[in-house]
Amino acid sequence: MSSINIGKRIKELRSKAKISQDRLSKKADIPFSTLVKIEAGYTPNPSMETLVKIADAFGVALDELVGRR
């Protein structure tokens, strides 16, 4: 999945969960700026560690986060 699609997917999940970028970044223990860049598609390859943290914050499997389910 491309970075833009991953960013869109994260934004979709965040909107569905009705949480702000700030809240998600704190819950996932990642810098706010990192989350903003991922959602905007400016981070071409988010690290696996970052993606796992975001998936854990949403309570979803990594495959679901990246749209494989």
PDB file of N, CA, C and O in Angstrom:
ATOM      1  N   MET A   1       0.847  -1.174   0.000  1.00  0.00           N
ATOM      2  CA  MET A   1       0.000   0.000   0.000  1.00  0.00           C
ATOM      3  C   MET A   1       0.893   1.239   0.000  1.00  0.00           C
ATOM      4  O   MET A   1       1.907   1.277   0.698  1.00  0.00           O
ATOM      5  N   SER A   2       0.526   2.228  -0.765  1.00  0.00           N
ATOM      6  CA  SER A   2       1.332   3.444  -0.831  1.00  0.00           C
ATOM      7  C   SER A   2       1.143   4.284   0.423  1.00  0.00           C
ATOM      8  O   SER A   2       0.190   4.093   1.179  1.00  0.00           O
ATOM      9  N   SER A   3       2.069   5.220   0.632  1.00  0.00           N
ATOM     10  CA  SER A   3       2.000   6.068   1.819  1.00  0.00           C
ATOM     11  C   SER A   3       0.729   6.905   1.837  1.00  0.00           C
ATOM     12  O   SER A   3       0.173   7.165   2.903  1.00  0.00           O
ATOM     13  N   ILE A   4       0.264   7.329   0.659  1.00  0.00           N
ATOM     14  CA  ILE A   4      -0.964   8.119   0.607  1.00  0.00           C
ATOM     15  C   ILE A   4      -2.141   7.263   1.046  1.00  0.00           C
ATOM     16  O   ILE A   4      -2.998   7.727   1.797  1.00  0.00           O
ATOM     17  N   ASN A   5      -2.190   6.020   0.585  1.00  0.00           N
ATOM     18  CA  ASN A   5      -3.275   5.142   0.978  1.00  0.00           C
ATOM     19  C   ASN A   5      -3.210   4.792   2.453  1.00  0.00           C
ATOM     20  O   ASN A   5      -4.245   4.717   3.116  1.00  0.00           O
ATOM     21  N   ILE A   6      -2.018   4.577   2.975  1.00  0.00           N
ATOM     22  CA  ILE A   6      -1.884   4.310   4.407  1.00  0.00           C
ATOM     23  C   ILE A   6      -2.363   5.526   5.190  1.00  0.00           C
ATOM     24  O   ILE A   6      -3.089   5.393   6.175  1.00  0.00           O
ATOM     25  N   GLY A   7      -1.955   6.703   4.749  1.00  0.00           N
ATOM     26  CA  GLY A   7      -2.397   7.931   5.404  1.00  0.00           C
ATOM     27  C   GLY A   7      -3.902   8.091   5.368  1.00  0.00           C
ATOM     28  O   GLY A   7      -4.515   8.478   6.363  1.00  0.00           O
ATOM     29  N   LYS A   8      -4.500   7.795   4.224  1.00  0.00           N
ATOM     30  CA  LYS A   8      -5.958   7.884   4.107  1.00  0.00           C
ATOM     31  C   LYS A   8      -6.634   6.880   5.025  1.00  0.00           C
ATOM     32  O   LYS A   8      -7.644   7.182   5.660  1.00  0.00           O
ATOM     33  N   ARG A   9      -6.068   5.691   5.087  1.00  0.00           N
ATOM     34  CA  ARG A   9      -6.638   4.641   5.935  1.00  0.00           C
ATOM     35  C   ARG A   9      -6.571   5.041   7.408  1.00  0.00           C
ATOM     36  O   ARG A   9      -7.531   4.838   8.152  1.00  0.00           O
ATOM     37  N   ILE A  10      -5.454   5.601   7.823  1.00  0.00           N
ATOM     38  CA  ILE A  10      -5.320   6.053   9.209  1.00  0.00           C
ATOM     39  C   ILE A  10      -6.333   7.156   9.496  1.00  0.00           C
ATOM     40  O   ILE A  10      -6.979   7.162  10.544  1.00  0.00           O
ATOM     41  N   LYS A  11      -6.462   8.078   8.564  1.00  0.00           N
ATOM     42  CA  LYS A  11      -7.421   9.171   8.749  1.00  0.00           C
ATOM     43  C   LYS A  11      -8.850   8.637   8.820  1.00  0.00           C
ATOM     44  O   LYS A  11      -9.648   9.115   9.626  1.00  0.00           O
ATOM     45  N   GLU A  12      -9.179   7.647   7.980  1.00  0.00           N
ATOM     46  CA  GLU A  12     -10.510   7.031   8.026  1.00  0.00           C
ATOM     47  C   GLU A  12     -10.772   6.391   9.386  1.00  0.00           C
ATOM     48  O   GLU A  12     -11.827   6.598   9.986  1.00  0.00           O
ATOM     49  N   LEU A  13      -9.813   5.618   9.862  1.00  0.00           N
ATOM     50  CA  LEU A  13      -9.979   4.962  11.163  1.00  0.00           C
ATOM     51  C   LEU A  13     -10.084   5.986  12.289  1.00  0.00           C
ATOM     52  O   LEU A  13     -10.862   5.819  13.228  1.00  0.00           O
ATOM     53  N   ARG A  14      -9.294   7.038  12.179  1.00  0.00           N
ATOM     54  CA  ARG A  14      -9.325   8.089  13.205  1.00  0.00           C
ATOM     55  C   ARG A  14     -10.662   8.814  13.212  1.00  0.00           C
ATOM     56  O   ARG A  14     -11.210   9.112  14.274  1.00  0.00           O
ATOM     57  N   SER A  15     -11.184   9.097  12.020  1.00  0.00           N
ATOM     58  CA  SER A  15     -12.490   9.752  11.920  1.00  0.00           C
ATOM     59  C   SER A  15     -13.590   8.852  12.471  1.00  0.00           C
ATOM     60  O   SER A  15     -14.483   9.305  13.187  1.00  0.00           O
ATOM     61  N   LYS A  16     -13.511   7.578  12.127  1.00  0.00           N
ATOM     62  CA  LYS A  16     -14.497   6.607  12.614  1.00  0.00           C
ATOM     63  C   LYS A  16     -14.462   6.520  14.142  1.00  0.00           C
ATOM     64  O   LYS A  16     -15.503   6.397  14.787  1.00  0.00           O
ATOM     65  N   ALA A  17     -13.262   6.585  14.711  1.00  0.00           N
ATOM     66  CA  ALA A  17     -13.097   6.518  16.163  1.00  0.00           C
ATOM     67  C   ALA A  17     -13.366   7.868  16.834  1.00  0.00           C
ATOM     68  O   ALA A  17     -13.431   7.958  18.059  1.00  0.00           O
ATOM     69  N   LYS A  18     -13.521   8.914  16.019  1.00  0.00           N
ATOM     70  CA  LYS A  18     -13.782  10.270  16.494  1.00  0.00           C
ATOM     71  C   LYS A  18     -12.711  10.756  17.470  1.00  0.00           C
ATOM     72  O   LYS A  18     -13.009  11.270  18.549  1.00  0.00           O
ATOM     73  N   ILE A  19     -11.448  10.576  17.054  1.00  0.00           N
ATOM     74  CA  ILE A  19     -10.350  11.087  17.867  1.00  0.00           C
ATOM     75  C   ILE A  19      -9.482  12.022  17.029  1.00  0.00           C
ATOM     76  O   ILE A  19      -9.374  11.875  15.812  1.00  0.00           O
ATOM     77  N   SER A  20      -8.883  12.964  17.696  1.00  0.00           N
ATOM     78  CA  SER A  20      -8.037  13.948  17.016  1.00  0.00           C
ATOM     79  C   SER A  20      -6.665  13.362  16.706  1.00  0.00           C
ATOM     80  O   SER A  20      -6.274  12.320  17.231  1.00  0.00           O
ATOM     81  N   GLN A  21      -5.953  14.065  15.842  1.00  0.00           N
ATOM     82  CA  GLN A  21      -4.581  13.660  15.544  1.00  0.00           C
ATOM     83  C   GLN A  21      -3.731  13.722  16.806  1.00  0.00           C
ATOM     84  O   GLN A  21      -2.892  12.852  17.039  1.00  0.00           O
ATOM     85  N   ASP A  22      -3.945  14.736  17.608  1.00  0.00           N
ATOM     86  CA  ASP A  22      -3.176  14.882  18.840  1.00  0.00           C
ATOM     87  C   ASP A  22      -3.424  13.698  19.775  1.00  0.00           C
ATOM     88  O   ASP A  22      -2.485  13.132  20.334  1.00  0.00           O
ATOM     89  N   ARG A  23      -4.676  13.336  19.937  1.00  0.00           N
ATOM     90  CA  ARG A  23      -5.006  12.216  20.827  1.00  0.00           C
ATOM     91  C   ARG A  23      -4.420  10.904  20.305  1.00  0.00           C
ATOM     92  O   ARG A  23      -3.877  10.115  21.078  1.00  0.00           O
ATOM     93  N   LEU A  24      -4.530  10.672  18.999  1.00  0.00           N
ATOM     94  CA  LEU A  24      -3.988   9.441  18.433  1.00  0.00           C
ATOM     95  C   LEU A  24      -2.473   9.397  18.581  1.00  0.00           C
ATOM     96  O   LEU A  24      -1.914   8.354  18.920  1.00  0.00           O
ATOM     97  N   SER A  25      -1.805  10.518  18.330  1.00  0.00           N
ATOM     98  CA  SER A  25      -0.342  10.517  18.448  1.00  0.00           C
ATOM     99  C   SER A  25       0.085  10.199  19.877  1.00  0.00           C
ATOM    100  O   SER A  25       1.072   9.495  20.089  1.00  0.00           O
ATOM    101  N   LYS A  26      -0.651  10.711  20.850  1.00  0.00           N
ATOM    102  CA  LYS A  26      -0.328  10.415  22.251  1.00  0.00           C
ATOM    103  C   LYS A  26      -0.635   8.961  22.587  1.00  0.00           C
ATOM    104  O   LYS A  26       0.152   8.293  23.258  1.00  0.00           O
ATOM    105  N   LYS A  27      -1.775   8.476  22.120  1.00  0.00           N
ATOM    106  CA  LYS A  27      -2.167   7.090  22.393  1.00  0.00           C
ATOM    107  C   LYS A  27      -1.189   6.100  21.756  1.00  0.00           C
ATOM    108  O   LYS A  27      -0.896   5.052  22.330  1.00  0.00           O
ATOM    109  N   ALA A  28      -0.689   6.441  20.569  1.00  0.00           N
ATOM    110  CA  ALA A  28       0.254   5.575  19.854  1.00  0.00           C
ATOM    111  C   ALA A  28       1.702   5.826  20.278  1.00  0.00           C
ATOM    112  O   ALA A  28       2.605   5.085  19.890  1.00  0.00           O
ATOM    113  N   ASP A  29       1.914   6.867  21.070  1.00  0.00           N
ATOM    114  CA  ASP A  29       3.257   7.242  21.525  1.00  0.00           C
ATOM    115  C   ASP A  29       4.197   7.524  20.350  1.00  0.00           C
ATOM    116  O   ASP A  29       5.327   7.039  20.290  1.00  0.00           O
ATOM    117  N   ILE A  30       3.678   8.330  19.420  1.00  0.00           N
ATOM    118  CA  ILE A  30       4.484   8.790  18.288  1.00  0.00           C
ATOM    119  C   ILE A  30       4.388  10.314  18.229  1.00  0.00           C
ATOM    120  O   ILE A  30       3.408  10.884  18.709  1.00  0.00           O
ATOM    121  N   PRO A  31       5.382  10.981  17.652  1.00  0.00           N
ATOM    122  CA  PRO A  31       5.303  12.440  17.542  1.00  0.00           C
ATOM    123  C   PRO A  31       4.100  12.877  16.694  1.00  0.00           C
ATOM    124  O   PRO A  31       3.775  12.263  15.678  1.00  0.00           O
ATOM    125  N   PHE A  32       3.459  13.945  17.142  1.00  0.00           N
ATOM    126  CA  PHE A  32       2.326  14.512  16.412  1.00  0.00           C
ATOM    127  C   PHE A  32       2.708  14.792  14.962  1.00  0.00           C
ATOM    128  O   PHE A  32       1.947  14.488  14.043  1.00  0.00           O
ATOM    129  N   SER A  33       3.896  15.374  14.761  1.00  0.00           N
ATOM    130  CA  SER A  33       4.333  15.722  13.403  1.00  0.00           C
ATOM    131  C   SER A  33       4.463  14.483  12.518  1.00  0.00           C
ATOM    132  O   SER A  33       4.207  14.552  11.316  1.00  0.00           O
ATOM    133  N   THR A  34       4.854  13.367  13.096  1.00  0.00           N
ATOM    134  CA  THR A  34       4.963  12.121  12.330  1.00  0.00           C
ATOM    135  C   THR A  34       3.597  11.688  11.832  1.00  0.00           C
ATOM    136  O   THR A  34       3.445  11.324  10.666  1.00  0.00           O
ATOM    137  N   LEU A  35       2.609  11.725  12.703  1.00  0.00           N
ATOM    138  CA  LEU A  35       1.253  11.336  12.314  1.00  0.00           C
ATOM    139  C   LEU A  35       0.713  12.254  11.219  1.00  0.00           C
ATOM    140  O   LEU A  35       0.120  11.782  10.249  1.00  0.00           O
ATOM    141  N   VAL A  36       0.914  13.546  11.372  1.00  0.00           N
ATOM    142  CA  VAL A  36       0.444  14.508  10.370  1.00  0.00           C
ATOM    143  C   VAL A  36       1.079  14.214   9.011  1.00  0.00           C
ATOM    144  O   VAL A  36       0.393  14.225   7.988  1.00  0.00           O
ATOM    145  N   LYS A  37       2.369  13.956   9.000  1.00  0.00           N
ATOM    146  CA  LYS A  37       3.071  13.668   7.744  1.00  0.00           C
ATOM    147  C   LYS A  37       2.591  12.363   7.116  1.00  0.00           C
ATOM    148  O   LYS A  37       2.460  12.279   5.895  1.00  0.00           O
ATOM    149  N   ILE A  38       2.330  11.358   7.926  1.00  0.00           N
ATOM    150  CA  ILE A  38       1.834  10.085   7.389  1.00  0.00           C
ATOM    151  C   ILE A  38       0.453  10.286   6.776  1.00  0.00           C
ATOM    152  O   ILE A  38       0.199   9.841   5.657  1.00  0.00           O
ATOM    153  N   GLU A  39      -0.434  10.949   7.499  1.00  0.00           N
ATOM    154  CA  GLU A  39      -1.791  11.171   6.983  1.00  0.00           C
ATOM    155  C   GLU A  39      -1.779  11.997   5.705  1.00  0.00           C
ATOM    156  O   GLU A  39      -2.603  11.779   4.817  1.00  0.00           O
ATOM    157  N   ALA A  40      -0.860  12.937   5.607  1.00  0.00           N
ATOM    158  CA  ALA A  40      -0.785  13.800   4.425  1.00  0.00           C
ATOM    159  C   ALA A  40      -0.061  13.135   3.258  1.00  0.00           C
ATOM    160  O   ALA A  40      -0.058  13.661   2.145  1.00  0.00           O
ATOM    161  N   GLY A  41       0.553  11.978   3.511  1.00  0.00           N
ATOM    162  CA  GLY A  41       1.271  11.281   2.451  1.00  0.00           C
ATOM    163  C   GLY A  41       2.692  11.759   2.250  1.00  0.00           C
ATOM    164  O   GLY A  41       3.328  11.414   1.254  1.00  0.00           O
ATOM    165  N   TYR A  42       3.209  12.563   3.201  1.00  0.00           N
ATOM    166  CA  TYR A  42       4.563  13.096   3.069  1.00  0.00           C
ATOM    167  C   TYR A  42       5.637  12.147   3.582  1.00  0.00           C
ATOM    168  O   TYR A  42       6.822  12.347   3.311  1.00  0.00           O
ATOM    169  N   THR A  43       5.238  11.123   4.315  1.00  0.00           N
ATOM    170  CA  THR A  43       6.195  10.128   4.798  1.00  0.00           C
ATOM    171  C   THR A  43       6.048   8.905   3.911  1.00  0.00           C
ATOM    172  O   THR A  43       5.090   8.147   4.064  1.00  0.00           O
ATOM    173  N   PRO A  44       6.981   8.698   2.984  1.00  0.00           N
ATOM    174  CA  PRO A  44       6.812   7.639   1.988  1.00  0.00           C
ATOM    175  C   PRO A  44       6.787   6.227   2.555  1.00  0.00           C
ATOM    176  O   PRO A  44       6.076   5.365   2.038  1.00  0.00           O
ATOM    177  N   ASN A  45       7.544   5.984   3.600  1.00  0.00           N
ATOM    178  CA  ASN A  45       7.613   4.637   4.173  1.00  0.00           C
ATOM    179  C   ASN A  45       7.635   4.716   5.689  1.00  0.00           C
ATOM    180  O   ASN A  45       8.705   4.681   6.297  1.00  0.00           O
ATOM    181  N   PRO A  46       6.454   4.823   6.312  1.00  0.00           N
ATOM    182  CA  PRO A  46       6.458   4.834   7.779  1.00  0.00           C
ATOM    183  C   PRO A  46       7.111   3.550   8.289  1.00  0.00           C
ATOM    184  O   PRO A  46       6.953   2.486   7.691  1.00  0.00           O
ATOM    185  N   SER A  47       7.826   3.657   9.371  1.00  0.00           N
ATOM    186  CA  SER A  47       8.500   2.470   9.913  1.00  0.00           C
ATOM    187  C   SER A  47       7.471   1.451  10.397  1.00  0.00           C
ATOM    188  O   SER A  47       6.341   1.795  10.743  1.00  0.00           O
ATOM    189  N   MET A  48       7.892   0.202  10.411  1.00  0.00           N
ATOM    190  CA  MET A  48       7.029  -0.864  10.903  1.00  0.00           C
ATOM    191  C   MET A  48       6.654  -0.595  12.357  1.00  0.00           C
ATOM    192  O   MET A  48       5.517  -0.830  12.766  1.00  0.00           O
ATOM    193  N   GLU A  49       7.608  -0.105  13.128  1.00  0.00           N
ATOM    194  CA  GLU A  49       7.352   0.204  14.537  1.00  0.00           C
ATOM    195  C   GLU A  49       6.241   1.243  14.674  1.00  0.00           C
ATOM    196  O   GLU A  49       5.355   1.101  15.517  1.00  0.00           O
ATOM    197  N   THR A  50       6.289   2.281  13.851  1.00  0.00           N
ATOM    198  CA  THR A  50       5.263   3.322  13.890  1.00  0.00           C
ATOM    199  C   THR A  50       3.908   2.757  13.498  1.00  0.00           C
ATOM    200  O   THR A  50       2.904   3.042  14.152  1.00  0.00           O
ATOM    201  N   LEU A  51       3.867   1.960  12.438  1.00  0.00           N
ATOM    202  CA  LEU A  51       2.601   1.371  12.000  1.00  0.00           C
ATOM    203  C   LEU A  51       2.023   0.436  13.051  1.00  0.00           C
ATOM    204  O   LEU A  51       0.812   0.418  13.267  1.00  0.00           O
ATOM    205  N   VAL A  52       2.874  -0.337  13.703  1.00  0.00           N
ATOM    206  CA  VAL A  52       2.407  -1.239  14.767  1.00  0.00           C
ATOM    207  C   VAL A  52       1.835  -0.426  15.925  1.00  0.00           C
ATOM    208  O   VAL A  52       0.797  -0.788  16.479  1.00  0.00           O
ATOM    209  N   LYS A  53       2.495   0.659  16.294  1.00  0.00           N
ATOM    210  CA  LYS A  53       1.998   1.515  17.378  1.00  0.00           C
ATOM    211  C   LYS A  53       0.635   2.103  17.033  1.00  0.00           C
ATOM    212  O   LYS A  53      -0.252   2.161  17.884  1.00  0.00           O
ATOM    213  N   ILE A  54       0.467   2.539  15.787  1.00  0.00           N
ATOM    214  CA  ILE A  54      -0.814   3.107  15.363  1.00  0.00           C
ATOM    215  C   ILE A  54      -1.893   2.027  15.357  1.00  0.00           C
ATOM    216  O   ILE A  54      -3.003   2.256  15.837  1.00  0.00           O
ATOM    217  N   ALA A  55      -1.575   0.863  14.820  1.00  0.00           N
ATOM    218  CA  ALA A  55      -2.537  -0.249  14.815  1.00  0.00           C
ATOM    219  C   ALA A  55      -2.943  -0.604  16.238  1.00  0.00           C
ATOM    220  O   ALA A  55      -4.126  -0.802  16.513  1.00  0.00           O
ATOM    221  N   ASP A  56      -1.980  -0.686  17.139  1.00  0.00           N
ATOM    222  CA  ASP A  56      -2.274  -0.995  18.543  1.00  0.00           C
ATOM    223  C   ASP A  56      -3.164   0.071  19.169  1.00  0.00           C
ATOM    224  O   ASP A  56      -4.068  -0.246  19.942  1.00  0.00           O
ATOM    225  N   ALA A  57      -2.909   1.330  18.839  1.00  0.00           N
ATOM    226  CA  ALA A  57      -3.718   2.421  19.385  1.00  0.00           C
ATOM    227  C   ALA A  57      -5.172   2.311  18.934  1.00  0.00           C
ATOM    228  O   ALA A  57      -6.086   2.660  19.682  1.00  0.00           O
ATOM    229  N   PHE A  58      -5.382   1.828  17.721  1.00  0.00           N
ATOM    230  CA  PHE A  58      -6.739   1.624  17.209  1.00  0.00           C
ATOM    231  C   PHE A  58      -7.336   0.300  17.670  1.00  0.00           C
ATOM    232  O   PHE A  58      -8.550   0.107  17.606  1.00  0.00           O
ATOM    233  N   GLY A  59      -6.484  -0.610  18.134  1.00  0.00           N
ATOM    234  CA  GLY A  59      -6.956  -1.937  18.519  1.00  0.00           C
ATOM    235  C   GLY A  59      -7.268  -2.809  17.321  1.00  0.00           C
ATOM    236  O   GLY A  59      -8.174  -3.642  17.364  1.00  0.00           O
ATOM    237  N   VAL A  60      -6.507  -2.612  16.241  1.00  0.00           N
ATOM    238  CA  VAL A  60      -6.703  -3.404  15.022  1.00  0.00           C
ATOM    239  C   VAL A  60      -5.401  -4.108  14.660  1.00  0.00           C
ATOM    240  O   VAL A  60      -4.320  -3.717  15.103  1.00  0.00           O
ATOM    241  N   ALA A  61      -5.525  -5.144  13.855  1.00  0.00           N
ATOM    242  CA  ALA A  61      -4.340  -5.841  13.358  1.00  0.00           C
ATOM    243  C   ALA A  61      -3.631  -4.955  12.339  1.00  0.00           C
ATOM    244  O   ALA A  61      -4.255  -4.112  11.694  1.00  0.00           O
ATOM    245  N   LEU A  62      -2.339  -5.151  12.203  1.00  0.00           N
ATOM    246  CA  LEU A  62      -1.562  -4.381  11.231  1.00  0.00           C
ATOM    247  C   LEU A  62      -2.124  -4.564   9.825  1.00  0.00           C
ATOM    248  O   LEU A  62      -2.188  -3.605   9.056  1.00  0.00           O
ATOM    249  N   ASP A  63      -2.532  -5.783   9.481  1.00  0.00           N
ATOM    250  CA  ASP A  63      -3.122  -6.034   8.161  1.00  0.00           C
ATOM    251  C   ASP A  63      -4.353  -5.172   7.920  1.00  0.00           C
ATOM    252  O   ASP A  63      -4.562  -4.677   6.812  1.00  0.00           O
ATOM    253  N   GLU A  64      -5.161  -4.995   8.946  1.00  0.00           N
ATOM    254  CA  GLU A  64      -6.355  -4.161   8.806  1.00  0.00           C
ATOM    255  C   GLU A  64      -5.976  -2.696   8.620  1.00  0.00           C
ATOM    256  O   GLU A  64      -6.604  -1.979   7.840  1.00  0.00           O
ATOM    257  N   LEU A  65      -4.955  -2.259   9.334  1.00  0.00           N
ATOM    258  CA  LEU A  65      -4.502  -0.873   9.205  1.00  0.00           C
ATOM    259  C   LEU A  65      -4.044  -0.577   7.788  1.00  0.00           C
ATOM    260  O   LEU A  65      -4.362   0.477   7.238  1.00  0.00           O
ATOM    261  N   VAL A  66      -3.303  -1.498   7.194  1.00  0.00           N
ATOM    262  CA  VAL A  66      -2.775  -1.252   5.853  1.00  0.00           C
ATOM    263  C   VAL A  66      -3.721  -1.730   4.755  1.00  0.00           C
ATOM    264  O   VAL A  66      -3.357  -1.739   3.579  1.00  0.00           O
ATOM    265  N   GLY A  67      -4.929  -2.125   5.136  1.00  0.00           N
ATOM    266  CA  GLY A  67      -5.954  -2.440   4.148  1.00  0.00           C
ATOM    267  C   GLY A  67      -5.861  -3.800   3.515  1.00  0.00           C
ATOM    268  O   GLY A  67      -6.338  -3.992   2.396  1.00  0.00           O
ATOM    269  N   ARG A  68      -5.269  -4.742   4.191  1.00  0.00           N
ATOM    270  CA  ARG A  68      -5.169  -6.090   3.627  1.00  0.00           C
ATOM    271  C   ARG A  68      -6.340  -6.963   4.025  1.00  0.00           C
ATOM    272  O   ARG A  68      -6.406  -8.127   3.630  1.00  0.00           O
ATOM    273  N   ARG A  69      -7.255  -6.427   4.792  1.00  0.00           N
ATOM    274  CA  ARG A  69      -8.454  -7.173   5.192  1.00  0.00           C
ATOM    275  C   ARG A  69      -9.679  -6.427   4.777  1.00  0.00           C
ATOM    276  O   ARG A  69     -10.795  -6.888   5.021  1.00  0.00           O
TER     277      ARG A  69
END
